[in-house]
Amino acid sequence: MRHNKAINHLGRKSSHRKAMLANMSCSIIKYKRINTTVAKAKALKMYLEPLVTKSKEDTTHSRRMVFSYLKDKEAIKELFGTIAPKIADRPGGYLRVLHNGFRQGDGADMAIVEFVDFNEAALASKPEKKEEKKTTRRSRSKKAAAPKAEEAAPEAEAPAEEAPKAEEVAPEAPKAEEAPKAE
């Protein structure tokens, strides 16, 4: 049984597995999309997403930490230069695994792994999200009641607009700050 075994060893020794995941990570950073097996794609997602999270903070320490995993200067430049600013506001889930059928030779389950924010076709078809002001339930219920009051109000407000307002008739009272000081 595989109880409490979190990592998929992929049938390799640890040094081979680390080198393979580092190479796959560099490839996905350079090309933004790769084709691999589903098992390797899931292992790659677990390997690369913490590194992308570290790349959000562009410091010497974080660059060295990521370099200790990837060991490719060009991939580090690409990760910190173009990928990190684009995913800066995303809280996680930087990679997408799309199942792609089976391999011809051995029938292995294949997948496409890609960065979520770099798929131009998906971004073009996605509708733009409008910004809504977050409110509490209490203020939402007031807003729902307000349009009903506004529908009846225009008929009643028409004669009121002709009458002069109280502010125009009466002069303003001096404010507490402007009142003369007693000496």
Solvent accessible surface area in square Angstrom, and as a share of the most:
residue,aa,sasa,rsa
1,M,206,0.92
2,R,156,0.57
3,H,128,0.57
4,N,161,0.82
5,K,116,0.49
6,A,93,0.72
7,I,82,0.42
8,N,67,0.34
9,H,91,0.40
10,L,24,0.12
11,G,83,0.80
12,R,74,0.27
13,K,164,0.69
14,S,58,0.37
15,S,83,0.53
16,H,102,0.45
17,R,23,0.08
18,K,128,0.54
19,A,52,0.41
20,M,25,0.11
21,L,11,0.06
22,A,13,0.10
23,N,100,0.51
24,M,23,0.10
25,S,0,0.00
26,C,12,0.07
27,S,38,0.25
28,I,0,0.00
29,I,0,0.00
30,K,89,0.38
31,Y,156,0.59
32,K,40,0.17
33,R,118,0.43
34,I,29,0.15
35,N,93,0.48
36,T,14,0.08
37,T,20,0.12
38,V,16,0.09
39,A,45,0.35
40,K,48,0.20
41,A,0,0.00
42,K,117,0.49
43,A,13,0.10
44,L,0,0.00
45,K,68,0.29
46,M,122,0.54
47,Y,40,0.15
48,L,0,0.00
49,E,32,0.14
50,P,67,0.42
51,L,3,0.02
52,V,0,0.00
53,T,70,0.41
54,K,71,0.30
55,S,1,0.01
56,K,72,0.30
57,E,115,0.52
58,D,88,0.45
59,T,56,0.33
60,T,84,0.49
61,H,129,0.58
62,S,11,0.07
63,R,82,0.30
64,R,170,0.62
65,M,73,0.33
66,V,0,0.00
67,F,81,0.34
68,S,59,0.38
69,Y,94,0.36
70,L,6,0.03
71,K,140,0.59
72,D,34,0.18
73,K,142,0.60
74,E,105,0.47
75,A,0,0.00
76,I,11,0.06
77,K,122,0.52
78,E,52,0.23
79,L,0,0.00
80,F,9,0.04
81,G,46,0.44
82,T,68,0.40
83,I,0,0.00
84,A,8,0.06
85,P,85,0.53
86,K,87,0.37
87,I,1,0.00
88,A,61,0.47
89,D,130,0.67
90,R,67,0.24
91,P,135,0.85
92,G,29,0.28
93,G,38,0.37
94,Y,3,0.01
95,L,5,0.02
96,R,66,0.24
97,V,32,0.19
98,L,75,0.37
99,H,118,0.53
100,N,73,0.38
101,G,36,0.35
102,F,155,0.65
103,R,102,0.37
104,Q,180,0.80
105,G,76,0.73
106,D,100,0.52
107,G,42,0.40
108,A,25,0.20
109,D,57,0.30
110,M,24,0.11
111,A,0,0.00
112,I,41,0.21
113,V,0,0.00
114,E,3,0.01
115,F,0,0.00
116,V,24,0.14
117,D,17,0.09
118,F,40,0.17
119,N,21,0.11
120,E,116,0.52
121,A,78,0.61
122,A,38,0.30
123,L,68,0.34
124,A,89,0.69
125,S,90,0.58
126,K,126,0.53
127,P,110,0.69
128,E,173,0.78
129,K,173,0.74
130,K,158,0.67
131,E,161,0.72
132,E,130,0.58
133,K,172,0.73
134,K,192,0.81
135,T,34,0.20
136,T,81,0.47
137,R,199,0.73
138,R,174,0.63
139,S,35,0.23
140,R,133,0.49
141,S,67,0.43
142,K,134,0.57
143,K,112,0.47
144,A,65,0.51
145,A,59,0.46
146,A,43,0.33
147,P,65,0.41
148,K,150,0.63
149,A,67,0.52
150,E,111,0.50
151,E,131,0.59
152,A,70,0.55
153,A,31,0.24
154,P,83,0.52
155,E,142,0.64
156,A,74,0.57
157,E,88,0.39
158,A,56,0.44
159,P,87,0.54
160,A,67,0.52
161,E,136,0.61
162,E,151,0.68
163,A,58,0.45
164,P,96,0.60
165,K,134,0.57
166,A,84,0.65
167,E,149,0.67
168,E,132,0.59
169,V,107,0.61
170,A,58,0.45
171,P,126,0.79
172,E,161,0.72
173,A,83,0.65
174,P,104,0.66
175,K,132,0.56
176,A,100,0.77
177,E,161,0.72
178,E,121,0.54
179,A,46,0.36
180,P,128,0.80
181,K,179,0.76
182,A,108,0.84
183,E,216,0.97
